[in-house]
Amino acid sequence: MATPKISIIIPVYNAAGYIEQCIRSVMTQTIKDIEIIAVNDGSTDESKEMLDRLAATDERLLVFHQSNKGVSATRNFGLQQATGSYIGFCDADDWMEPDMLQELYNAITLQNCEWAICNVNMHKEGQPLKVRLQLKDEVMDVADDRTGLLHGLMRFYYDYANWNKLFSAAIIRKYQLGFREDMSIWEDLLFNLQYLHYVNRVAVVAKPLYNYRILPTSLYSGQSKDRVPQFNLLYRHFIDLSSDYTSTDEQEAFRKEMARLTYNHLLYEAEVRVRKKTNHFLGVWRGCTLELNRFDTGVFYYSTDELKGIQGIKKNLLLKKQFNLFALIIAVKPLFKKPAKFVLKFLRR
């Protein structure tokens, strides 16, 4: 059998309500020379029977069943089965626009690129359709500025996920890239950051070609209590992997972005959760101290130009691991809210 142009890997776990729409959206792509690898990861609903029934209608659909191993192990199994020249991913509760794979294939092959990225439609029940990213059609030469795209990935300009991207199978196989099986959140970002190191040109397609369904059970909707251990793994794994790189620029850029994400998102979520439990001064102080000690201290990495003003003081405390003092600032913060509001009200008169 000739090598297909594209292999699409679909991990499936209890997706009976969505899997047929997903699979049929790939089957009906305008580019026909593809293989579809659906891996049932120990589903307990009707997903298994639905996949087997769909496979009987199209020989390009290859269905595998395994005991539950998690999304990363399931994608890795799919990568082992894939024979296509290019590889894409799709989540079982999402679907593709009919021309998605043709558009990405043209972008990556006609413009001599190793990676193609497209925009995404966001679907949430009861809400109007939204376009997920602010993209423009372009080709980026990243060989001389790989850190620029790294910043873009970690700031969500191109999405953390892998389902709006097309990858070169040759790069994945040559460097034995895969998903970390101890990770269930940010595992796709880590994969993308690894892959980025080996590409020189990236094609960006502004058109939204992937349809992402937002469900309340989404892993990413979890609180920081669940996300912090995974965040630590993201940090440790990338530092370990990038230690072999000739250039340290990527590791430096990664550490700065990890510090930004920690400070702007996860620490805020941790504070909110602590204050939901108690408004008592000592309780907030103790809770915040415990939260800070859950982070890998390596993520608190701030340059000297970020250590100015009150935010700089707080970042400096994190950098020096003065978690008790940082938590004290968080605990006393409400005491200054009323005086501050009074002063602002007075100044506006």
PESUL-V866471 format. One record per backbone hydrogen bond with DSSP energy under -1.0 kcal/mol. CO is the residue of the C=O (numbers start at 1). NH is the residue of the N-H. If there is no record, write none. Layout:
BEGIN
<<CO,NH> <CO,NH>>
END
This chain:
BEGIN
<<4,85> <5,86> <6,35> <7,88> <8,37> <9,90> <10,39> <12,41> <15,18> <15,19> <18,22> <19,23> <20,24> <21,25> <22,26> <23,27> <24,28> <26,29> <32,34> <33,5> <33,6> <35,8> <36,62> <37,10> <38,64> <39,12> <40,42> <40,66> <46,50> <47,51> <48,52> <49,53> <50,54> <51,55> <52,56> <54,57> <58,61> <60,36> <62,38> <64,40> <66,42> <70,74> <71,75> <72,76> <73,77> <74,78> <75,79> <76,80> <77,81> <78,82> <85,169> <86,7> <87,167> <88,9> <91,94> <95,211> <97,100> <98,30> <99,103> <100,104> <101,105> <102,106> <103,107> <104,108> <105,109> <106,110> <108,113> <115,203> <116,166> <117,205> <119,209> <119,210> <120,132> <121,212> <122,130> <123,214> <124,127> <130,122> <138,204> <140,202> <146,150> <147,151> <148,152> <149,153> <150,154> <151,155> <152,157> <153,156> <162,165> <164,118> <166,116> <167,87> <168,172> <169,173> <170,174> <171,175> <172,177> <180,183> <186,190> <187,191> <188,192> <189,193> <190,194> <191,195> <192,196> <195,198> <196,199> <200,142> <200,143> <201,114> <202,140> <203,117> <204,138> <207,119> <209,97> <210,121> <211,95> <212,123> <215,218> <218,221> <219,222> <223,226> <223,227> <224,228> <227,231> <228,232> <229,233> <230,234> <231,235> <232,236> <233,237> <234,238> <235,239> <236,240> <237,241> <238,242> <241,244> <242,245> <248,252> <249,253> <250,254> <251,255> <252,256> <253,257> <254,258> <255,259> <256,260> <257,261> <258,262> <259,263> <260,264> <261,265> <261,266> <262,267> <265,269> <266,270> <267,271> <268,272> <269,273> <270,274> <271,275> <272,276> <274,278> <280,284> <281,285> <282,286> <283,287> <284,288> <285,289> <286,290> <287,291> <288,292> <289,293> <291,294> <292,295> <296,299> <297,300> <299,301> <303,306> <304,307> <308,312> <309,313> <310,314> <311,315> <312,316> <313,317> <314,318> <315,319> <316,320> <317,322> <318,321> <321,323> <322,326> <323,327> <324,328> <325,329> <326,330> <327,331> <328,332> <332,335> <333,336> <336,340> <337,341> <338,342> <339,343> <340,344> <341,345> <342,346> <343,347> <344,348> <346,349>>
END
